[in-house]
Amino acid sequence: TAELAFVVDDVSITVTADPPSEGPVYGVVLSSDFEDGTTQGWGPRGPETVAVTEGDAHGGARSLLVSGRTDAWNGPARAITSVTRVGVTYQVEAWLQLAPGQDPADLRVSVQRDAGGSTTYSTVLTATATADEWVRVSGNYTETSASDAVTLYVESVDALVDFQLDDVTLTALQPPEIEDLPPLKGELAEDFVVGAA
């Protein structure tokens, strides 16, 4: 075999695809309390204003105020694509309160999934909120298929009320352990034969 001499120069390695995602992480995967004075990734879905407010919060001193809504679907939204996995069930918990002077109204926590150019919406829970006190809302949903983008958001059923959001958590629930049961054939052997013809 002949020996060849060659020169290598300007070598670069480029990532052309994201590495496979690791398995699901169980426990709290998202928490928003707005105590740092930022919206912590929450933003408007429409022309409404989403801003941190001080002095009225469920816990701590700050919450997220949503005002100037022109449609029922307007509300705070947060991308959760990076923290959710297919096949995992998530518990959403949040605290809601209407702004002072607002009549009671039904608010809804939902998930939007965008995949392959189509969009689907799933309501996680609906609850009646008032301006008098904070109400805790909680519900579960399961990521059933892969999506290009997944968004958690809060909207109203129909009223264009101003409202506040605080202490939001998204928790990946660990699936129940499958109990290792003994075979029925062995357990019932003294009573009758278990089998198939």
C-alpha positions as CSV (number, residue, x, y, z in Angstrom):
1,T,0.0,0.0,0.0
2,A,1.2,3.5,-0.8
3,E,1.5,6.1,1.8
4,L,-0.3,9.4,1.2
5,A,0.4,12.7,2.8
6,F,-2.4,15.2,3.3
7,V,-3.2,18.4,5.2
8,V,-6.4,19.0,7.3
9,D,-7.5,22.6,8.0
10,D,-10.5,24.4,9.3
11,V,-12.4,21.4,10.7
12,S,-15.8,22.2,12.2
13,I,-18.5,20.0,13.8
14,T,-22.1,21.1,13.3
15,V,-25.2,19.8,15.1
16,T,-27.7,19.0,12.4
17,A,-30.4,17.6,14.7
18,D,-31.3,17.8,18.3
19,P,-30.1,14.8,20.3
20,P,-32.8,12.3,21.4
21,S,-34.6,13.7,24.5
22,E,-34.0,11.9,27.7
23,G,-36.9,10.0,29.4
24,P,-39.5,11.9,31.4
25,V,-38.5,13.8,34.5
26,Y,-41.1,13.4,37.2
27,G,-42.0,16.1,39.8
28,V,-42.4,19.9,39.3
29,V,-41.2,20.8,35.8
30,L,-42.5,24.4,35.7
31,S,-43.1,26.9,38.5
32,S,-44.1,30.5,38.2
33,D,-44.6,32.8,41.2
34,F,-43.6,36.1,39.6
35,E,-41.7,37.1,42.7
36,D,-38.6,38.1,40.7
37,G,-40.6,40.9,39.1
38,T,-40.6,39.3,35.6
39,T,-43.4,37.5,33.7
40,Q,-41.2,34.3,33.8
41,G,-41.9,33.4,30.2
42,W,-45.7,34.2,30.3
43,G,-46.9,36.5,27.6
44,P,-50.2,37.6,25.8
45,R,-52.0,35.5,23.3
46,G,-53.6,38.5,21.7
47,P,-53.6,42.3,22.1
48,E,-54.1,42.2,25.9
49,T,-51.6,43.4,28.4
50,V,-49.8,40.8,30.6
51,A,-47.7,42.4,33.4
52,V,-46.4,41.7,36.9
53,T,-48.3,43.6,39.6
54,E,-47.4,44.2,43.2
55,G,-49.5,44.3,46.4
56,D,-52.1,41.7,45.5
57,A,-50.8,38.1,45.3
58,H,-51.8,34.7,46.4
59,G,-48.3,34.1,47.9
60,G,-45.6,36.6,48.3
61,A,-46.0,40.2,46.9
62,R,-46.4,39.8,43.2
63,S,-48.8,38.2,40.7
64,L,-49.5,38.4,36.9
65,L,-52.2,40.9,35.9
66,V,-54.1,40.4,32.6
67,S,-56.0,43.4,31.3
68,G,-57.4,45.0,28.2
69,R,-58.8,41.7,26.8
70,T,-60.8,42.1,23.6
71,D,-61.7,38.4,23.1
72,A,-62.4,35.5,25.4
73,W,-59.4,33.6,24.2
74,N,-57.0,36.5,25.2
75,G,-55.0,35.6,28.2
76,P,-51.5,34.7,29.6
77,A,-49.7,31.9,27.8
78,R,-46.5,30.0,28.4
79,A,-44.6,27.7,26.1
80,I,-44.1,24.3,27.8
81,T,-42.7,22.3,24.8
82,S,-39.3,21.8,26.4
83,V,-40.7,20.4,29.7
84,T,-43.3,18.0,28.5
85,R,-43.0,14.5,27.1
86,V,-45.4,12.2,25.2
87,G,-47.2,9.7,27.4
88,V,-46.7,11.6,30.6
89,T,-49.7,12.9,32.6
90,Y,-49.2,16.4,34.1
91,Q,-51.0,18.2,36.9
92,V,-51.6,21.9,36.4
93,E,-52.2,23.9,39.5
94,A,-52.8,27.7,39.6
95,W,-54.4,30.4,41.7
96,L,-56.8,32.9,40.0
97,Q,-58.6,36.0,41.1
98,L,-60.5,38.7,39.2
99,A,-59.3,42.3,39.3
100,P,-61.2,44.6,41.7
101,G,-64.7,45.5,40.6
102,Q,-65.1,42.6,38.2
103,D,-68.2,40.4,38.3
104,P,-67.7,36.7,38.9
105,A,-66.7,34.9,35.7
106,D,-65.6,31.4,34.5
107,L,-62.0,31.1,33.6
108,R,-60.4,28.2,31.8
109,V,-57.0,26.7,31.8
110,S,-56.1,25.0,28.5
111,V,-53.3,23.5,26.4
112,Q,-52.6,24.3,22.8
113,R,-50.7,21.8,20.6
114,D,-49.3,22.7,17.2
115,A,-48.1,19.8,15.1
116,G,-47.5,19.6,11.3
117,G,-49.4,22.8,10.6
118,S,-52.6,21.9,12.6
119,T,-53.6,23.2,16.0
120,T,-55.6,21.4,18.7
121,Y,-56.9,22.7,22.0
122,S,-57.6,20.9,25.2
123,T,-59.4,22.3,28.3
124,V,-57.7,21.1,31.4
125,L,-60.2,22.8,33.8
126,T,-62.8,25.5,34.2
127,A,-63.5,27.4,37.4
128,T,-65.5,30.4,38.6
129,A,-63.3,33.2,39.8
130,T,-64.3,36.3,41.8
131,A,-62.7,39.6,42.8
132,D,-63.1,38.8,46.5
133,E,-60.6,35.9,47.0
134,W,-58.0,33.7,45.3
135,V,-59.3,30.4,44.0
136,R,-57.1,27.3,43.6
137,V,-57.6,25.4,40.3
138,S,-56.1,22.0,39.6
139,G,-56.5,19.5,36.8
140,N,-54.6,16.8,34.9
141,Y,-53.9,16.3,31.2
142,T,-51.8,13.8,29.3
143,E,-49.4,14.5,26.4
144,T,-50.8,12.0,23.9
145,S,-48.7,12.7,20.8
146,A,-45.6,14.6,19.7
147,S,-46.1,18.3,18.9
148,D,-43.9,21.0,17.4
149,A,-45.1,23.4,20.1
150,V,-47.1,23.0,23.3
151,T,-48.6,26.1,25.1
152,L,-50.3,26.4,28.5
153,Y,-52.7,29.3,28.7
154,V,-55.6,30.8,30.7
155,E,-58.7,32.4,29.0
156,S,-62.3,33.1,30.0
157,V,-65.3,31.2,28.8
158,D,-67.0,34.4,27.6
159,A,-66.6,37.5,29.9
160,L,-63.9,40.0,29.0
161,V,-62.7,40.4,32.6
162,D,-59.4,41.5,33.9
163,F,-57.8,38.8,36.1
164,Q,-54.7,37.8,38.0
165,L,-52.7,34.6,37.9
166,D,-50.3,33.4,40.6
167,D,-48.3,30.3,41.9
168,V,-48.6,28.2,38.8
169,T,-47.0,24.7,38.8
170,L,-46.9,22.0,36.2
171,T,-46.0,18.6,37.7
172,A,-45.2,15.4,35.8
173,L,-47.0,12.6,37.6
174,Q,-45.2,9.3,38.0
175,P,-47.2,6.4,36.7
176,P,-48.5,4.1,39.4
177,E,-46.4,1.0,40.0
178,I,-47.8,-2.2,38.5
179,E,-48.3,-4.7,41.2
180,D,-46.8,-8.1,40.6
181,L,-49.7,-10.4,41.1
182,P,-49.4,-14.2,41.3
183,P,-50.9,-16.2,38.4
184,L,-54.5,-17.2,39.0
185,K,-53.7,-20.7,37.8
186,G,-51.6,-21.2,40.9
187,E,-53.8,-19.4,43.3
188,L,-56.9,-21.4,42.3
189,A,-55.3,-24.8,41.8
190,E,-57.0,-26.3,44.8
191,D,-60.4,-25.1,43.8
192,F,-60.6,-25.7,40.1
193,V,-58.4,-25.9,36.9
194,V,-57.8,-22.7,35.0
195,G,-56.9,-23.1,31.4
196,A,-58.1,-22.9,27.8
197,A,-59.2,-25.7,25.4
